[in-house]
Amino acid sequence: MDTQINIKGKYALASKIIRGEDFRNNLNYYDLLCLFDSYLKNCDLKDVTRIKYLFTACWFFDFLDAEGKVLSQCDIHLCIRFCVLIDNMKSWSAFYKARSKQQFKRLLKWLHDNEMIPFSENTVLPKIIWHREESLPSFYTAQEVSAMLDAVDISTAKGKEHYLILTLIVYYSLRISDVVYLKLSSIHWKDNEIRLTAFKNGANITLPLIEPVKLSC
């Protein structure tokens, strides 16, 4: 079956249904489309949204006609084939295809709820259940901090450098940009202070040179 349907014609039919025009002699499923539109209207959908749903419904019922089937003969395989037609619309974006399948799913739900088809919409387009992942921790416990520091091999020069970087971040909550641009001259041993200019906002910062950091320098 040719997937390049007369889109403009389908939207025109959907618009006529929205306006309440009676052309039942020229369209199969006219009464069914009007019932579906009443359902959409009761859902407080705007006209422009209802037209999109009715467009998909018109296309699906035309598809059934082309297959020589009536609604009572509709099965899951036919519906899946219709979804394939949507996917094969070359001029449609991925978003438009996904939205059309969502509209089709709502049509199937309405048909199933009204006992017009024996299967639910989720058997054709399964519901995707998304579980929100746990958020990243906003802080580390003392045990976790100790484990991170203990994991560093301070027997090498590179390990000692990494250990110093970690202690500056852990004990002072410095941004990595401030640690990277920290100079040896920023450490004032006599005053037991670290003085630096924050990279982000240019603020002057004075920090006490605590024992764990002093030992790692």
C-alpha positions as a Markdown table, in Angstrom:
| # | Residue | x | y | z |
|---|---|---|---|---|
| 1 | Met | 0.0 | 0.0 | 0.0 |
| 2 | Asp | 1.4 | 3.4 | -0.9 |
| 3 | Thr | 2.4 | 5.4 | 2.2 |
| 4 | Gln | 2.2 | 8.7 | 0.4 |
| 5 | Ile | -1.3 | 9.6 | 1.3 |
| 6 | Asn | -3.2 | 12.7 | 0.4 |
| 7 | Ile | -2.5 | 14.5 | 3.7 |
| 8 | Lys | -4.2 | 17.7 | 2.6 |
| 9 | Gly | -7.4 | 15.7 | 1.9 |
| 10 | Lys | -7.4 | 14.0 | 5.3 |
| 11 | Tyr | -7.0 | 17.3 | 7.1 |
| 12 | Ala | -9.9 | 18.7 | 5.0 |
| 13 | Leu | -12.1 | 15.8 | 6.1 |
| 14 | Ala | -11.1 | 16.3 | 9.7 |
| 15 | Ser | -11.9 | 20.0 | 9.5 |
| 16 | Lys | -15.3 | 19.3 | 8.1 |
| 17 | Ile | -16.1 | 17.0 | 11.0 |
| 18 | Ile | -14.9 | 19.7 | 13.5 |
| 19 | Arg | -17.3 | 22.1 | 11.8 |
| 20 | Gly | -20.2 | 19.6 | 12.0 |
| 21 | Glu | -20.7 | 19.3 | 8.2 |
| 22 | Asp | -22.7 | 16.2 | 7.2 |
| 23 | Phe | -21.1 | 14.3 | 4.3 |
| 24 | Arg | -21.8 | 10.7 | 5.5 |
| 25 | Asn | -22.7 | 9.6 | 2.0 |
| 26 | Asn | -19.2 | 10.3 | 0.8 |
| 27 | Leu | -17.2 | 8.8 | 3.7 |
| 28 | Asn | -17.2 | 5.4 | 5.4 |
| 29 | Tyr | -17.0 | 5.5 | 9.2 |
| 30 | Tyr | -18.4 | 9.0 | 9.2 |
| 31 | Asp | -20.6 | 8.3 | 12.3 |
| 32 | Leu | -17.7 | 6.7 | 14.1 |
| 33 | Leu | -15.5 | 9.7 | 13.4 |
| 34 | Cys | -18.2 | 12.0 | 14.8 |
| 35 | Leu | -18.4 | 9.9 | 18.0 |
| 36 | Phe | -14.6 | 10.0 | 18.3 |
| 37 | Asp | -14.7 | 13.8 | 17.9 |
| 38 | Ser | -17.3 | 14.1 | 20.6 |
| 39 | Tyr | -15.0 | 12.1 | 22.9 |
| 40 | Leu | -12.1 | 14.4 | 22.0 |
| 41 | Lys | -14.2 | 17.5 | 22.6 |
| 42 | Asn | -15.3 | 16.2 | 26.0 |
| 43 | Cys | -11.5 | 15.9 | 26.8 |
| 44 | Asp | -11.3 | 19.7 | 26.4 |
| 45 | Leu | -9.0 | 19.4 | 23.4 |
| 46 | Lys | -8.7 | 22.5 | 21.2 |
| 47 | Asp | -9.9 | 22.3 | 17.6 |
| 48 | Val | -6.4 | 22.3 | 16.2 |
| 49 | Thr | -5.6 | 19.2 | 18.3 |
| 50 | Arg | -8.8 | 17.4 | 17.5 |
| 51 | Ile | -8.1 | 17.9 | 13.8 |
| 52 | Lys | -4.8 | 16.1 | 14.2 |
| 53 | Tyr | -6.4 | 13.1 | 16.0 |
| 54 | Leu | -9.2 | 13.0 | 13.4 |
| 55 | Phe | -6.6 | 13.1 | 10.6 |
| 56 | Thr | -5.0 | 10.0 | 12.0 |
| 57 | Ala | -8.4 | 8.3 | 12.5 |
| 58 | Cys | -9.4 | 9.1 | 8.9 |
| 59 | Trp | -6.1 | 7.6 | 7.7 |
| 60 | Phe | -6.5 | 4.5 | 9.7 |
| 61 | Phe | -10.1 | 3.8 | 8.6 |
| 62 | Asp | -9.1 | 4.4 | 5.0 |
| 63 | Phe | -6.3 | 1.9 | 5.6 |
| 64 | Leu | -8.9 | -0.7 | 6.8 |
| 65 | Asp | -11.0 | 0.0 | 3.7 |
| 66 | Ala | -7.9 | -0.6 | 1.4 |
| 67 | Glu | -7.2 | -3.9 | 3.2 |
| 68 | Gly | -10.8 | -4.9 | 2.6 |
| 69 | Lys | -11.5 | -5.1 | 6.3 |
| 70 | Val | -14.3 | -3.7 | 8.5 |
| 71 | Leu | -13.6 | -2.5 | 12.1 |
| 72 | Ser | -14.9 | -5.8 | 13.6 |
| 73 | Gln | -12.1 | -7.6 | 11.6 |
| 74 | Cys | -9.4 | -5.3 | 12.9 |
| 75 | Asp | -6.6 | -7.2 | 14.7 |
| 76 | Ile | -3.2 | -6.4 | 16.3 |
| 77 | His | -1.3 | -7.3 | 13.1 |
| 78 | Leu | -3.3 | -4.8 | 11.1 |
| 79 | Cys | -2.6 | -2.1 | 13.6 |
| 80 | Ile | 1.1 | -2.8 | 13.7 |
| 81 | Arg | 1.2 | -2.6 | 9.9 |
| 82 | Phe | -0.5 | 0.8 | 10.2 |
| 83 | Cys | 2.3 | 1.9 | 12.6 |
| 84 | Val | 4.8 | 0.8 | 10.0 |
| 85 | Leu | 3.1 | 3.0 | 7.4 |
| 86 | Ile | 3.6 | 5.9 | 9.8 |
| 87 | Asp | 7.3 | 5.1 | 10.2 |
| 88 | Asn | 7.7 | 4.9 | 6.4 |
| 89 | Met | 6.5 | 8.5 | 5.8 |
| 90 | Lys | 9.8 | 9.8 | 4.5 |
| 91 | Ser | 8.9 | 13.5 | 4.6 |
| 92 | Trp | 7.9 | 13.3 | 8.3 |
| 93 | Ser | 10.2 | 14.0 | 11.2 |
| 94 | Ala | 10.8 | 11.5 | 14.0 |
| 95 | Phe | 8.8 | 13.8 | 16.3 |
| 96 | Tyr | 5.8 | 13.9 | 13.9 |
| 97 | Lys | 5.8 | 10.1 | 13.5 |
| 98 | Ala | 5.9 | 9.6 | 17.3 |
| 99 | Arg | 3.1 | 12.1 | 17.7 |
| 100 | Ser | 1.0 | 10.4 | 15.1 |
| 101 | Lys | 1.5 | 7.0 | 16.7 |
| 102 | Gln | 0.5 | 8.5 | 20.1 |
| 103 | Gln | -2.7 | 9.9 | 18.4 |
| 104 | Phe | -3.3 | 6.4 | 16.9 |
| 105 | Lys | -2.9 | 4.9 | 20.4 |
| 106 | Arg | -5.5 | 7.1 | 21.8 |
| 107 | Leu | -7.9 | 6.1 | 19.0 |
| 108 | Leu | -7.3 | 2.5 | 19.8 |
| 109 | Lys | -7.9 | 3.1 | 23.5 |
| 110 | Trp | -11.2 | 4.8 | 22.7 |
| 111 | Leu | -12.2 | 1.9 | 20.4 |
| 112 | His | -11.3 | -0.7 | 23.1 |
| 113 | Asp | -13.0 | 1.2 | 25.9 |
| 114 | Asn | -16.2 | 1.2 | 23.8 |
| 115 | Glu | -15.8 | -2.5 | 23.0 |
| 116 | Met | -15.3 | -2.0 | 19.3 |
| 117 | Ile | -12.0 | -3.9 | 19.2 |
| 118 | Pro | -11.0 | -6.8 | 21.5 |
| 119 | Phe | -7.5 | -5.7 | 22.3 |
| 120 | Ser | -6.1 | -2.7 | 24.1 |
| 121 | Glu | -3.9 | 0.0 | 22.8 |
| 122 | Asn | -0.9 | -1.2 | 24.8 |
| 123 | Thr | -0.8 | -4.5 | 22.9 |
| 124 | Val | 0.0 | -2.6 | 19.8 |
| 125 | Leu | 2.1 | 0.3 | 21.3 |
| 126 | Pro | 3.3 | -0.9 | 24.7 |
| 127 | Lys | 3.4 | 1.6 | 27.4 |
| 128 | Ile | 7.0 | 2.7 | 28.3 |
| 129 | Ile | 7.5 | 2.8 | 32.0 |
| 130 | Trp | 10.4 | 5.1 | 32.9 |
| 131 | His | 11.9 | 4.8 | 36.4 |
| 132 | Arg | 13.6 | 8.0 | 37.6 |
| 133 | Glu | 17.2 | 7.2 | 38.5 |
| 134 | Glu | 18.4 | 8.2 | 41.9 |
| 135 | Ser | 19.9 | 11.6 | 41.9 |
| 136 | Leu | 23.6 | 12.0 | 42.4 |
| 137 | Pro | 24.7 | 12.6 | 46.0 |
| 138 | Ser | 25.0 | 16.2 | 47.1 |
| 139 | Phe | 27.8 | 15.3 | 49.6 |
| 140 | Tyr | 30.0 | 12.5 | 50.6 |
| 141 | Thr | 30.1 | 10.9 | 54.0 |
| 142 | Ala | 33.3 | 11.0 | 56.1 |
| 143 | Gln | 33.8 | 7.3 | 55.4 |
| 144 | Glu | 33.5 | 7.9 | 51.6 |
| 145 | Val | 36.0 | 10.8 | 51.8 |
| 146 | Ser | 38.5 | 8.6 | 53.7 |
| 147 | Ala | 38.0 | 5.8 | 51.2 |
| 148 | Met | 38.8 | 8.2 | 48.3 |
| 149 | Leu | 41.9 | 9.5 | 49.9 |
| 150 | Asp | 43.1 | 6.1 | 50.9 |
| 151 | Ala | 42.7 | 4.9 | 47.3 |
| 152 | Val | 45.4 | 7.3 | 46.1 |
| 153 | Asp | 48.9 | 5.8 | 45.8 |
| 154 | Ile | 51.1 | 8.4 | 47.4 |
| 155 | Ser | 54.3 | 6.4 | 46.8 |
| 156 | Thr | 54.7 | 8.2 | 43.4 |
| 157 | Ala | 55.0 | 11.8 | 42.5 |
| 158 | Lys | 51.9 | 11.8 | 40.4 |
| 159 | Gly | 50.0 | 10.1 | 43.3 |
| 160 | Lys | 51.1 | 12.8 | 45.7 |
| 161 | Glu | 49.9 | 15.4 | 43.3 |
| 162 | His | 46.5 | 13.7 | 43.0 |
| 163 | Tyr | 46.3 | 13.4 | 46.8 |
| 164 | Leu | 47.0 | 17.2 | 47.2 |
| 165 | Ile | 44.3 | 18.0 | 44.7 |
| 166 | Leu | 41.8 | 15.8 | 46.5 |
| 167 | Thr | 42.6 | 17.3 | 49.9 |
| 168 | Leu | 42.1 | 20.8 | 48.6 |
| 169 | Ile | 38.7 | 19.9 | 47.1 |
| 170 | Val | 37.6 | 17.8 | 50.1 |
| 171 | Tyr | 38.6 | 20.1 | 52.9 |
| 172 | Tyr | 38.0 | 23.5 | 51.2 |
| 173 | Ser | 35.3 | 22.7 | 48.7 |
| 174 | Leu | 37.4 | 24.5 | 46.1 |
| 175 | Arg | 36.3 | 24.4 | 42.4 |
| 176 | Ile | 38.6 | 22.4 | 40.2 |
| 177 | Ser | 39.4 | 25.6 | 38.3 |
| 178 | Asp | 40.7 | 27.2 | 41.5 |
| 179 | Val | 42.8 | 24.1 | 42.2 |
| 180 | Val | 44.3 | 24.1 | 38.7 |
| 181 | Tyr | 45.3 | 27.8 | 38.9 |
| 182 | Leu | 46.6 | 27.6 | 42.5 |
| 183 | Lys | 50.3 | 28.6 | 42.8 |
| 184 | Leu | 52.9 | 27.7 | 45.3 |
| 185 | Ser | 53.1 | 31.4 | 46.2 |
| 186 | Ser | 49.4 | 31.2 | 47.2 |
| 187 | Ile | 50.5 | 29.2 | 50.3 |
| 188 | His | 51.7 | 31.5 | 53.1 |
| 189 | Trp | 53.4 | 29.2 | 55.5 |
| 190 | Lys | 54.2 | 31.7 | 58.2 |
| 191 | Asp | 50.6 | 32.9 | 58.4 |
| 192 | Asn | 49.2 | 29.4 | 58.0 |
| 193 | Glu | 47.0 | 30.6 | 55.2 |
| 194 | Ile | 46.1 | 29.9 | 51.6 |
| 195 | Arg | 45.2 | 33.1 | 49.6 |
| 196 | Leu | 43.8 | 32.9 | 46.1 |
| 197 | Thr | 41.5 | 34.7 | 43.7 |
| 198 | Ala | 38.4 | 32.7 | 42.7 |
| 199 | Phe | 38.5 | 31.9 | 39.0 |
| 200 | Lys | 34.7 | 32.1 | 38.6 |
| 201 | Asn | 33.9 | 35.5 | 40.2 |
| 202 | Gly | 37.3 | 37.0 | 41.0 |
| 203 | Ala | 36.7 | 37.1 | 44.7 |
| 204 | Asn | 39.7 | 37.1 | 47.1 |
| 205 | Ile | 39.6 | 34.0 | 49.3 |
| 206 | Thr | 41.7 | 33.4 | 52.4 |
| 207 | Leu | 41.7 | 29.9 | 53.9 |
| 208 | Pro | 43.4 | 28.5 | 57.0 |
| 209 | Leu | 46.2 | 26.1 | 56.2 |
| 210 | Ile | 44.9 | 23.1 | 58.1 |
| 211 | Glu | 47.1 | 20.1 | 59.1 |
| 212 | Pro | 45.8 | 17.5 | 56.6 |
| 213 | Val | 46.5 | 19.9 | 53.7 |
| 214 | Lys | 49.8 | 21.0 | 55.1 |
| 215 | Leu | 51.0 | 17.4 | 55.3 |
| 216 | Ser | 50.0 | 16.7 | 51.7 |
| 217 | Cys | 51.9 | 19.8 | 50.3 |
